[in-house]
Each structure stands twice: as C-alpha cells, then as structure tokens.
C-alpha cells in the first residue's frame, strides 16, 4: 500500500476505498506507518471530511484492530449508552443499572475526563476499592453476575483508536467529525452491544455548542452504528446548564445514589434524562414499547431495583459504598451567598465546570491527577427564587482548599438573575433515528 497515494487522494477530496482505509489502519496499528504520515491523514480528513462509507470503513477498521466481544452466552439482549460529555453528567451511573433492571445486559466501557468535561471512570474512582480497570475476563464475569459493568477501555480494545487519538490531540484534529465518530464507535462496537443509544450534548457546556453541529454528529454516529448492524438512536440534549446540582467526582456519585434510591429531592433533570435514555436502551434491545419502557424505568427507580443493581455492580468491582459515605463526609468547603434577591435565570455550565476544574476536580492535561473530593454543588438552580443572603452554591476541595474564596468569586459570575422566573429548558431537543 502506498500511503502517499491515499494522502494525495484525501487532500484532493476524493473518496477512499474501504479496503484502502482498512489496510491503512491495520498497518498503522502494527507500526508500519509512521506517525507523521498518520498525522497528515488526520489533518486531510479534518479538512476534507469523509463520506458515510469512508467513516464506517474507518470505524470498522479501528474496531477490528483489537479484541471484539460478543455476549451470545447471555440469556438477554445487550445495550449501552454513550454521552459526548458534559458538566455534571453522572447519567451513566443511573441509566446503565436502570436499563439492566429491565432485562437488558449493559457492558459499558467508560472514559476519563479531560478539560471541562467529567469522566465516568473518575467518578467511580471515588468509591473506595472500585476497580475501574478490569480485565476482559473479569468484565465479562461482572456483566454475567449483575447485568451491568462500568469499566475503562483495556489495551485489547481498539488499540488503533488509542494511538490515533494521542496523535489527534497534539495535531489539532480532535474536532474532525469522522474521526470523532470512529473513535467513539470503534470502542462501542468492539464492546459487542446489540443496541446503542447516544446522548449528544449541545450548548455552552458541550463539545458541540450549536444544535446544528450536535445534529450532524448524532446523524453520523447513528448512520455508522446502523451500518455495523446495530440498532441505534441519538438524543440531542441540552448542556447549557449543568445536569443536576453536583459537579465533581465524589459529589456526583452521591447525587447518582440519591437518584437511584428514588429520593424525593433528586434533581428532576437527572431523573428525566436517565429514564429517557434507559427506556431507549430497553426499547431498542428488547422491542418493548417506548412508553411502556419509560414506565418500567420509572417504577424501577422508585422501588429500589436500580440501586440494587448499582450496589451489586460496585461490590463485584471490589467497591464499598459504606466506605464511600465515610470517605467524603468531611471535606473543606465554602458557601457562596447572593447579595440580592430574584430568580435564577441562567447558570453557565462552562463557567461552573471551569471553577470545578480550577479546584482540582478534573484534568487540564491527560497526566493530571484529580482531587476526587473537589467540586461545586448548586444549592439553587434555574427557576429557583432566592432571597438576599441565601447560599446558592457550595464549593469544596482538599488539595486546593486555599483557592476556595477566589473560586467562589469566579462562580458568582456563572449565575444570572431576573425579576421573573425563566421558561423551562427543553432537556431533549430532538431525536435522531
């Protein structure tokens, strides 16, 4: 294979043959194609784009670069959910166990956070003993044991993606739509689920800030997933404001536990989105009527079944929820109070995420180690009436506790107030099938 010929063709905007793309990825994975040529390919793809056929060929080639799982031995269908990343997005901790209560096995590979978006694996690290890096054999045992597992991508899964993503990160080609689709889907397809539901975030706190961009990504992922023979749907959801009240790692786990236990004061947006995504997983995997699936998911949040699956999963991963509650019981904190009254009209998700990041809750660079105790809890949300002197947020951190006061000043800028209550936000903007 002459790599230069492929680079020339892609630079000119020509469509590459699927077999050529597969050969390129296979050679790159083996080390037969140097990074400088693959960087040129990534840049040409970023500038020229890809057709649906090219995108699928790239995705499939990256999937086949490593181990591919199947779950034929299970007595139930499989499904998974993927989010493009947001602020306060602890939905996987709720929705995956919830879907499992409805007779769907959920083998889910999760990721770590970078920049302003959080990662599910980092949240799970806040649970003492929880092993996020299971071997594939142990991963299979957990899914078989409780119907759900949340673990990180192993070296055996889509190694081409790991190599290519590291290259994209330093060459300015991360935003390329075909490369995004191939990166996400190669892992999800290798995971082996029958059905895939995508939560494509849209707004200030999302990677895709405009609805048009989010819709384009949603369509591309659904198209590629269906081309691979998977039942699939994408929901374009709002990420202008944080999901729920908690933005951090340990505090998001606690909020997810509250939702799973059916707490009366659980954040409405987290409950609604978890139910909607889990219902789509059940609908696609089992063929159950969507409204009936929603009803079943609501029931299993209220009756404790979802929390029971979550607890079993944590135990099988080596985690201890009792130790979790004790571990984060006393973290240095500071309350932010408002000097005026009114209604919360808006909370900027990106600004809140930046404050949490500055307190140590995330990673500015891939090698950073987060402070799992750090984060922001919103004591007032959009539409809430507040009075002068009322606390509207709590900031907390252990390693950077000296930054709490300065961070509170920054956080105040994320809130906007009005004399009247704002109109409710439409959480699900559109559905792409």
VEXMIDO-945492 format. One record per residue (C-alpha): residue number from 1; residue in three letters; x, y, z. Coordinates in nm, 2 decimals. Layout:
! residues N
ATOM     k     r     east    north       up
ATOM   NUM   ALA        X        Y        Z
...
END
This chain:
! residues 433
ATOM     k     r     east    north       up
ATOM     1   UNK     0.00     0.00     0.00
ATOM     2   UNK     0.13     0.34    -0.10
ATOM     3   UNK     0.03     0.57     0.19
ATOM     4   UNK     0.13     0.88    -0.01
ATOM     5   UNK    -0.13     0.79    -0.28
ATOM     6   UNK    -0.40     0.78    -0.01
ATOM     7   UNK    -0.28     1.11     0.13
ATOM     8   UNK    -0.29     1.27    -0.21
ATOM     9   UNK    -0.64     1.14    -0.28
ATOM    10   UNK    -0.78     1.26     0.05
ATOM    11   UNK    -0.60     1.60     0.01
ATOM    12   UNK    -0.79     1.64    -0.32
ATOM    13   UNK    -1.12     1.55    -0.15
ATOM    14   UNK    -1.15     1.21    -0.33
ATOM    15   UNK    -1.34     0.92    -0.17
ATOM    16   UNK    -1.11     0.65    -0.05
ATOM    17   UNK    -1.20     0.28    -0.09
ATOM    18   UNK    -1.30     0.10     0.23
ATOM    19   UNK    -1.03    -0.17     0.18
ATOM    20   UNK    -0.76     0.10     0.15
ATOM    21   UNK    -0.87     0.26     0.48
ATOM    22   UNK    -0.88    -0.07     0.65
ATOM    23   UNK    -0.53    -0.15     0.52
ATOM    24   UNK    -0.40     0.19     0.64
ATOM    25   UNK    -0.53     0.14     0.99
ATOM    26   UNK    -0.41    -0.22     1.01
ATOM    27   UNK    -0.06    -0.11     0.90
ATOM    28   UNK    -0.06     0.19     1.14
ATOM    29   UNK    -0.16    -0.03     1.44
ATOM    30   UNK     0.13    -0.27     1.36
ATOM    31   UNK     0.38     0.02     1.34
ATOM    32   UNK     0.43     0.00     0.96
ATOM    33   UNK     0.30     0.36     0.90
ATOM    34   UNK     0.49     0.64     1.08
ATOM    35   UNK     0.32     0.90     1.29
ATOM    36   UNK     0.40     1.18     1.05
ATOM    37   UNK     0.20     1.01     0.77
ATOM    38   UNK    -0.09     0.93     1.00
ATOM    39   UNK    -0.09     1.29     1.12
ATOM    40   UNK    -0.11     1.40     0.76
ATOM    41   UNK    -0.40     1.16     0.71
ATOM    42   UNK    -0.58     1.30     1.02
ATOM    43   UNK    -0.53     1.66     0.90
ATOM    44   UNK    -0.65     1.58     0.55
ATOM    45   UNK    -0.96     1.41     0.70
ATOM    46   UNK    -1.02     1.70     0.93
ATOM    47   UNK    -1.01     1.95     0.63
ATOM    48   UNK    -1.18     1.74     0.36
ATOM    49   UNK    -1.42     1.52     0.57
ATOM    50   UNK    -1.54     1.17     0.48
ATOM    51   UNK    -1.84     1.02     0.32
ATOM    52   UNK    -2.06     0.79     0.53
ATOM    53   UNK    -1.90     0.49     0.36
ATOM    54   UNK    -1.55     0.61     0.45
ATOM    55   UNK    -1.65     0.69     0.81
ATOM    56   UNK    -1.79     0.34     0.85
ATOM    57   UNK    -1.48     0.18     0.70
ATOM    58   UNK    -1.25     0.38     0.93
ATOM    59   UNK    -1.47     0.29     1.23
ATOM    60   UNK    -1.48    -0.08     1.14
ATOM    61   UNK    -1.10    -0.09     1.08
ATOM    62   UNK    -1.04     0.06     1.43
ATOM    63   UNK    -1.28    -0.18     1.58
ATOM    64   UNK    -1.10    -0.48     1.42
ATOM    65   UNK    -0.76    -0.35     1.54
ATOM    66   UNK    -0.82    -0.53     1.87
ATOM    67   UNK    -1.04    -0.77     2.06
ATOM    68   UNK    -1.41    -0.78     1.97
ATOM    69   UNK    -1.65    -0.91     2.24
ATOM    70   UNK    -1.98    -1.09     2.20
ATOM    71   UNK    -2.24    -1.18     2.46
ATOM    72   UNK    -2.42    -1.47     2.29
ATOM    73   UNK    -2.39    -1.68     2.61
ATOM    74   UNK    -2.62    -1.44     2.79
ATOM    75   UNK    -2.99    -1.51     2.83
ATOM    76   UNK    -3.08    -1.15     2.74
ATOM    77   UNK    -3.01    -0.88     2.48
ATOM    78   UNK    -2.74    -0.61     2.53
ATOM    79   UNK    -2.74    -0.24     2.50
ATOM    80   UNK    -2.52     0.06     2.60
ATOM    81   UNK    -2.54     0.44     2.62
ATOM    82   UNK    -2.27     0.69     2.53
ATOM    83   UNK    -2.25     1.06     2.61
ATOM    84   UNK    -2.04     1.31     2.42
ATOM    85   UNK    -1.95     1.46     2.76
ATOM    86   UNK    -2.10     1.74     2.97
ATOM    87   UNK    -2.10     1.92     3.30
ATOM    88   UNK    -2.25     1.73     3.60
ATOM    89   UNK    -2.31     1.44     3.36
ATOM    90   UNK    -2.34     1.14     3.60
ATOM    91   UNK    -2.62     0.98     3.39
ATOM    92   UNK    -2.42     0.66     3.32
ATOM    93   UNK    -2.42     0.58     3.69
ATOM    94   UNK    -2.80     0.58     3.69
ATOM    95   UNK    -2.91     0.49     3.34
ATOM    96   UNK    -2.70     0.18     3.28
ATOM    97   UNK    -2.80     0.00     3.61
ATOM    98   UNK    -3.16     0.12     3.54
ATOM    99   UNK    -3.17    -0.04     3.20
ATOM   100   UNK    -3.03    -0.36     3.35
ATOM   101   UNK    -3.33    -0.39     3.58
ATOM   102   UNK    -3.55    -0.43     3.27
ATOM   103   UNK    -3.38    -0.74     3.14
ATOM   104   UNK    -3.10    -0.58     2.93
ATOM   105   UNK    -2.74    -0.66     2.99
ATOM   106   UNK    -2.52    -0.35     2.99
ATOM   107   UNK    -2.15    -0.40     2.91
ATOM   108   UNK    -2.02    -0.04     2.92
ATOM   109   UNK    -1.67     0.09     2.86
ATOM   110   UNK    -1.63     0.43     3.02
ATOM   111   UNK    -1.37     0.71     2.99
ATOM   112   UNK    -1.19     0.96     3.20
ATOM   113   UNK    -1.24     1.34     3.20
ATOM   114   UNK    -1.03     1.59     3.02
ATOM   115   UNK    -1.07     1.97     3.02
ATOM   116   UNK    -1.41     2.09     3.14
ATOM   117   UNK    -1.60     1.76     3.09
ATOM   118   UNK    -1.60     1.50     3.35
ATOM   119   UNK    -1.54     1.12     3.31
ATOM   120   UNK    -1.75     0.84     3.45
ATOM   121   UNK    -1.43     0.64     3.54
ATOM   122   UNK    -1.31     0.93     3.76
ATOM   123   UNK    -1.64     0.94     3.94
ATOM   124   UNK    -1.62     0.56     4.01
ATOM   125   UNK    -1.26     0.61     4.14
ATOM   126   UNK    -1.42     0.80     4.43
ATOM   127   UNK    -1.57     0.47     4.56
ATOM   128   UNK    -1.31     0.30     4.78
ATOM   129   UNK    -1.20    -0.03     4.63
ATOM   130   UNK    -1.38     0.01     4.30
ATOM   131   UNK    -1.16    -0.13     4.02
ATOM   132   UNK    -1.22     0.07     3.70
ATOM   133   UNK    -0.96    -0.12     3.50
ATOM   134   UNK    -1.10    -0.48     3.49
ATOM   135   UNK    -0.95    -0.74     3.26
ATOM   136   UNK    -1.18    -0.85     2.98
ATOM   137   UNK    -1.24    -1.18     3.17
ATOM   138   UNK    -1.34    -1.01     3.49
ATOM   139   UNK    -1.55    -0.76     3.29
ATOM   140   UNK    -1.75    -1.05     3.15
ATOM   141   UNK    -1.79    -1.20     3.49
ATOM   142   UNK    -1.94    -0.88     3.63
ATOM   143   UNK    -2.19    -0.84     3.34
ATOM   144   UNK    -2.29    -1.21     3.38
ATOM   145   UNK    -2.32    -1.16     3.76
ATOM   146   UNK    -2.54    -0.85     3.79
ATOM   147   UNK    -2.62    -0.74     3.43
ATOM   148   UNK    -2.41    -0.43     3.42
ATOM   149   UNK    -2.04    -0.33     3.43
ATOM   150   UNK    -1.88     0.01     3.40
ATOM   151   UNK    -1.51    -0.02     3.33
ATOM   152   UNK    -1.24     0.16     3.12
ATOM   153   UNK    -1.12     0.06     2.78
ATOM   154   UNK    -0.85    -0.21     2.80
ATOM   155   UNK    -0.54    -0.22     2.59
ATOM   156   UNK    -0.70    -0.50     2.39
ATOM   157   UNK    -1.00    -0.29     2.28
ATOM   158   UNK    -0.95    -0.07     1.97
ATOM   159   UNK    -0.57    -0.01     2.01
ATOM   160   UNK    -0.58     0.19     1.68
ATOM   161   UNK    -0.81     0.44     1.85
ATOM   162   UNK    -0.57     0.49     2.14
ATOM   163   UNK    -0.28     0.55     1.90
ATOM   164   UNK    -0.47     0.78     1.67
ATOM   165   UNK    -0.63     0.98     1.95
ATOM   166   UNK    -0.30     1.07     2.10
ATOM   167   UNK    -0.19     1.19     1.76
ATOM   168   UNK    -0.50     1.40     1.71
ATOM   169   UNK    -0.46     1.56     2.05
ATOM   170   UNK    -0.13     1.71     1.95
ATOM   171   UNK    -0.21     1.79     1.59
ATOM   172   UNK    -0.53     1.99     1.63
ATOM   173   UNK    -0.75     1.73     1.46
ATOM   174   UNK    -0.97     1.63     1.76
ATOM   175   UNK    -1.28     1.82     1.62
ATOM   176   UNK    -1.30     1.62     1.30
ATOM   177   UNK    -1.65     1.47     1.27
ATOM   178   UNK    -1.54     1.14     1.10
ATOM   179   UNK    -1.26     1.10     1.35
ATOM   180   UNK    -1.49     1.16     1.64
ATOM   181   UNK    -1.74     0.91     1.52
ATOM   182   UNK    -1.47     0.64     1.45
ATOM   183   UNK    -1.31     0.70     1.79
ATOM   184   UNK    -1.64     0.67     1.98
ATOM   185   UNK    -1.79     0.39     1.78
ATOM   186   UNK    -1.49     0.17     1.74
ATOM   187   UNK    -1.49     0.11     2.11
ATOM   188   UNK    -1.86     0.07     2.14
ATOM   189   UNK    -1.88    -0.17     1.85
ATOM   190   UNK    -1.59    -0.38     1.99
ATOM   191   UNK    -1.78    -0.39     2.32
ATOM   192   UNK    -2.04    -0.60     2.14
ATOM   193   UNK    -2.37    -0.45     2.24
ATOM   194   UNK    -2.68    -0.52     2.03
ATOM   195   UNK    -2.82    -0.16     2.06
ATOM   196   UNK    -2.65     0.17     2.11
ATOM   197   UNK    -2.81     0.50     2.24
ATOM   198   UNK    -2.61     0.82     2.20
ATOM   199   UNK    -2.66     1.13     2.42
ATOM   200   UNK    -2.52     1.41     2.21
ATOM   201   UNK    -2.48     1.72     2.43
ATOM   202   UNK    -2.55     2.06     2.28
ATOM   203   UNK    -2.48     2.41     2.44
ATOM   204   UNK    -2.22     2.61     2.63
ATOM   205   UNK    -2.10     2.32     2.83
ATOM   206   UNK    -2.08     2.08     2.54
ATOM   207   UNK    -1.82     1.99     2.29
ATOM   208   UNK    -2.08     2.07     2.02
ATOM   209   UNK    -2.21     2.41     2.11
ATOM   210   UNK    -2.47     2.45     1.83
ATOM   211   UNK    -2.77     2.23     1.77
ATOM   212   UNK    -2.67     2.20     1.40
ATOM   213   UNK    -2.33     2.06     1.49
ATOM   214   UNK    -2.48     1.83     1.75
ATOM   215   UNK    -2.74     1.71     1.50
ATOM   216   UNK    -2.46     1.64     1.24
ATOM   217   UNK    -2.27     1.43     1.50
ATOM   218   UNK    -2.58     1.25     1.60
ATOM   219   UNK    -2.67     1.16     1.24
ATOM   220   UNK    -2.31     1.04     1.17
ATOM   221   UNK    -2.30     0.81     1.47
ATOM   222   UNK    -2.64     0.66     1.41
ATOM   223   UNK    -2.56     0.60     1.05
ATOM   224   UNK    -2.23     0.43     1.12
ATOM   225   UNK    -2.38     0.22     1.40
ATOM   226   UNK    -2.66     0.10     1.18
ATOM   227   UNK    -2.41     0.02     0.90
ATOM   228   UNK    -2.25    -0.21     1.15
ATOM   229   UNK    -2.58    -0.38     1.21
ATOM   230   UNK    -2.66    -0.23     1.55
ATOM   231   UNK    -3.00    -0.08     1.65
ATOM   232   UNK    -2.93     0.28     1.73
ATOM   233   UNK    -3.07     0.62     1.82
ATOM   234   UNK    -2.92     0.96     1.93
ATOM   235   UNK    -3.08     1.22     2.15
ATOM   236   UNK    -2.96     1.57     2.12
ATOM   237   UNK    -2.98     1.71     2.48
ATOM   238   UNK    -2.93     2.04     2.64
ATOM   239   UNK    -2.59     2.12     2.80
ATOM   240   UNK    -2.62     2.50     2.85
ATOM   241   UNK    -2.66     2.44     3.23
ATOM   242   UNK    -2.51     2.17     3.45
ATOM   243   UNK    -2.70     1.84     3.49
ATOM   244   UNK    -2.83     1.81     3.84
ATOM   245   UNK    -2.67     2.00     4.13
ATOM   246   UNK    -2.34     1.83     4.17
ATOM   247   UNK    -2.03     1.90     3.95
ATOM   248   UNK    -1.73     1.70     4.07
ATOM   249   UNK    -1.65     1.33     4.13
ATOM   250   UNK    -1.75     1.21     4.47
ATOM   251   UNK    -2.04     1.45     4.50
ATOM   252   UNK    -2.17     1.34     4.16
ATOM   253   UNK    -2.16     0.98     4.28
ATOM   254   UNK    -2.36     1.07     4.59
ATOM   255   UNK    -2.61     1.25     4.37
ATOM   256   UNK    -2.64     0.95     4.14
ATOM   257   UNK    -2.70     0.73     4.45
ATOM   258   UNK    -2.98     0.97     4.56
ATOM   259   UNK    -3.14     0.93     4.22
ATOM   260   UNK    -3.11     0.55     4.23
ATOM   261   UNK    -3.27     0.54     4.57
ATOM   262   UNK    -3.56     0.74     4.44
ATOM   263   UNK    -3.50     1.04     4.68
ATOM   264   UNK    -3.78     1.29     4.67
ATOM   265   UNK    -3.54     1.58     4.62
ATOM   266   UNK    -3.34     1.41     4.35
ATOM   267   UNK    -3.27     1.65     4.06
ATOM   268   UNK    -3.56     1.64     3.81
ATOM   269   UNK    -3.33     1.67     3.50
ATOM   270   UNK    -3.11     1.38     3.61
ATOM   271   UNK    -3.41     1.16     3.67
ATOM   272   UNK    -3.58     1.25     3.34
ATOM   273   UNK    -3.28     1.21     3.12
ATOM   274   UNK    -3.18     0.88     3.29
ATOM   275   UNK    -3.52     0.74     3.24
ATOM   276   UNK    -3.54     0.85     2.88
ATOM   277   UNK    -3.20     0.71     2.78
ATOM   278   UNK    -3.26     0.38     2.97
ATOM   279   UNK    -3.60     0.35     2.81
ATOM   280   UNK    -3.45     0.38     2.46
ATOM   281   UNK    -3.19     0.12     2.55
ATOM   282   UNK    -3.47    -0.12     2.66
ATOM   283   UNK    -3.69    -0.03     2.36
ATOM   284   UNK    -3.41    -0.10     2.11
ATOM   285   UNK    -3.27    -0.41     2.27
ATOM   286   UNK    -3.60    -0.58     2.37
ATOM   287   UNK    -3.85    -0.43     2.13
ATOM   288   UNK    -4.06    -0.31     2.43
ATOM   289   UNK    -4.30    -0.02     2.35
ATOM   290   UNK    -4.11     0.30     2.43
ATOM   291   UNK    -4.38     0.44     2.66
ATOM   292   UNK    -4.40     0.11     2.85
ATOM   293   UNK    -4.02     0.11     2.88
ATOM   294   UNK    -4.03     0.46     3.03
ATOM   295   UNK    -4.30     0.35     3.28
ATOM   296   UNK    -4.09     0.04     3.37
ATOM   297   UNK    -3.78     0.25     3.43
ATOM   298   UNK    -3.97     0.50     3.65
ATOM   299   UNK    -4.10     0.20     3.85
ATOM   300   UNK    -3.75     0.06     3.90
ATOM   301   UNK    -3.61     0.38     4.02
ATOM   302   UNK    -3.89     0.42     4.27
ATOM   303   UNK    -3.89     0.06     4.40
ATOM   304   UNK    -3.51     0.04     4.46
ATOM   305   UNK    -3.43    -0.22     4.19
ATOM   306   UNK    -3.19     0.02     4.01
ATOM   307   UNK    -3.00     0.09     4.32
ATOM   308   UNK    -2.97    -0.28     4.40
ATOM   309   UNK    -2.81    -0.34     4.06
ATOM   310   UNK    -2.57    -0.05     4.11
ATOM   311   UNK    -2.48    -0.19     4.46
ATOM   312   UNK    -2.42    -0.53     4.31
ATOM   313   UNK    -2.20    -0.39     4.04
ATOM   314   UNK    -2.00    -0.18     4.28
ATOM   315   UNK    -1.94    -0.49     4.50
ATOM   316   UNK    -1.84    -0.71     4.21
ATOM   317   UNK    -1.59    -0.44     4.11
ATOM   318   UNK    -1.44    -0.45     4.46
ATOM   319   UNK    -1.61    -0.13     4.58
ATOM   320   UNK    -1.75    -0.04     4.92
ATOM   321   UNK    -2.05     0.20     4.93
ATOM   322   UNK    -2.04     0.22     5.31
ATOM   323   UNK    -1.67     0.33     5.30
ATOM   324   UNK    -1.76     0.58     5.03
ATOM   325   UNK    -2.01     0.76     5.26
ATOM   326   UNK    -1.74     0.78     5.53
ATOM   327   UNK    -1.46     0.88     5.30
ATOM   328   UNK    -1.61     1.20     5.18
ATOM   329   UNK    -1.80     1.31     5.49
ATOM   330   UNK    -1.58     1.59     5.59
ATOM   331   UNK    -1.43     1.79     5.30
ATOM   332   UNK    -1.32     2.16     5.34
ATOM   333   UNK    -1.60     2.38     5.19
ATOM   334   UNK    -1.72     2.73     5.14
ATOM   335   UNK    -2.07     2.86     5.07
ATOM   336   UNK    -2.14     3.12     4.80
ATOM   337   UNK    -2.42     3.36     4.91
ATOM   338   UNK    -2.62     3.60     4.70
ATOM   339   UNK    -2.65     3.97     4.80
ATOM   340   UNK    -2.97     4.03     4.61
ATOM   341   UNK    -3.30     3.85     4.56
ATOM   342   UNK    -3.47     3.73     4.25
ATOM   343   UNK    -3.50     3.42     4.03
ATOM   344   UNK    -3.21     3.22     3.89
ATOM   345   UNK    -3.24     3.29     3.52
ATOM   346   UNK    -2.93     3.11     3.40
ATOM   347   UNK    -2.63     2.91     3.51
ATOM   348   UNK    -2.34     2.89     3.27
ATOM   349   UNK    -2.23     2.52     3.25
ATOM   350   UNK    -1.89     2.60     3.11
ATOM   351   UNK    -1.82     2.86     3.38
ATOM   352   UNK    -1.92     2.62     3.66
ATOM   353   UNK    -1.70     2.34     3.50
ATOM   354   UNK    -1.41     2.58     3.49
ATOM   355   UNK    -1.44     2.66     3.86
ATOM   356   UNK    -1.46     2.29     3.94
ATOM   357   UNK    -1.15     2.23     3.72
ATOM   358   UNK    -0.96     2.51     3.89
ATOM   359   UNK    -1.04     2.35     4.23
ATOM   360   UNK    -0.88     2.03     4.10
ATOM   361   UNK    -1.19     1.82     4.01
ATOM   362   UNK    -1.07     1.75     3.66
ATOM   363   UNK    -0.76     1.74     3.43
ATOM   364   UNK    -0.62     2.03     3.24
ATOM   365   UNK    -0.37     1.77     3.09
ATOM   366   UNK    -0.41     1.40     3.05
ATOM   367   UNK    -0.15     1.32     3.31
ATOM   368   UNK    -0.31     1.53     3.59
ATOM   369   UNK    -0.45     1.35     3.89
ATOM   370   UNK    -0.79     1.49     4.00
ATOM   371   UNK    -0.88     1.57     4.36
ATOM   372   UNK    -1.19     1.34     4.38
ATOM   373   UNK    -1.33     1.55     4.67
ATOM   374   UNK    -1.33     1.88     4.48
ATOM   375   UNK    -1.63     2.02     4.31
ATOM   376   UNK    -1.93     2.25     4.32
ATOM   377   UNK    -2.28     2.19     4.45
ATOM   378   UNK    -2.55     2.42     4.31
ATOM   379   UNK    -2.79     2.50     4.60
ATOM   380   UNK    -3.01     2.70     4.37
ATOM   381   UNK    -3.10     2.60     4.01
ATOM   382   UNK    -3.26     2.77     3.72
ATOM   383   UNK    -3.61     2.90     3.81
ATOM   384   UNK    -3.55     2.89     4.18
ATOM   385   UNK    -3.64     3.20     4.38
ATOM   386   UNK    -3.36     3.32     4.61
ATOM   387   UNK    -3.35     3.59     4.88
ATOM   388   UNK    -3.06     3.82     4.98
ATOM   389   UNK    -2.81     3.63     5.20
ATOM   390   UNK    -2.92     3.29     5.08
ATOM   391   UNK    -2.64     3.04     4.98
ATOM   392   UNK    -2.67     2.95     4.61
ATOM   393   UNK    -2.37     2.71     4.59
ATOM   394   UNK    -2.11     2.52     4.79
ATOM   395   UNK    -1.75     2.48     4.68
ATOM   396   UNK    -1.52     2.22     4.82
ATOM   397   UNK    -1.17     2.09     4.77
ATOM   398   UNK    -0.90     1.92     4.98
ATOM   399   UNK    -0.57     1.98     4.79
ATOM   400   UNK    -0.66     2.33     4.67
ATOM   401   UNK    -0.86     2.45     4.97
ATOM   402   UNK    -0.67     2.77     4.96
ATOM   403   UNK    -0.84     2.85     4.63
ATOM   404   UNK    -1.20     2.83     4.76
ATOM   405   UNK    -1.25     3.20     4.82
ATOM   406   UNK    -1.12     3.30     4.48
ATOM   407   UNK    -1.32     3.02     4.31
ATOM   408   UNK    -1.64     3.15     4.48
ATOM   409   UNK    -1.59     3.49     4.32
ATOM   410   UNK    -1.55     3.32     3.98
ATOM   411   UNK    -1.85     3.10     4.04
ATOM   412   UNK    -2.07     3.40     4.11
ATOM   413   UNK    -2.02     3.51     3.75
ATOM   414   UNK    -2.18     3.19     3.63
ATOM   415   UNK    -2.52     3.29     3.77
ATOM   416   UNK    -2.76     3.54     3.61
ATOM   417   UNK    -3.07     3.66     3.80
ATOM   418   UNK    -3.40     3.81     3.69
ATOM   419   UNK    -3.71     3.96     3.84
ATOM   420   UNK    -3.93     3.68     3.69
ATOM   421   UNK    -3.89     3.30     3.66
ATOM   422   UNK    -3.74     3.19     3.33
ATOM   423   UNK    -3.92     2.95     3.09
ATOM   424   UNK    -3.83     2.58     3.15
ATOM   425   UNK    -3.55     2.43     2.94
ATOM   426   UNK    -3.64     2.15     2.69
ATOM   427   UNK    -3.40     1.88     2.80
ATOM   428   UNK    -3.42     1.66     2.49
ATOM   429   UNK    -3.40     1.89     2.18
ATOM   430   UNK    -3.45     1.63     1.92
ATOM   431   UNK    -3.43     1.25     1.85
ATOM   432   UNK    -3.22     1.12     1.55
ATOM   433   UNK    -3.31     0.77     1.44
END
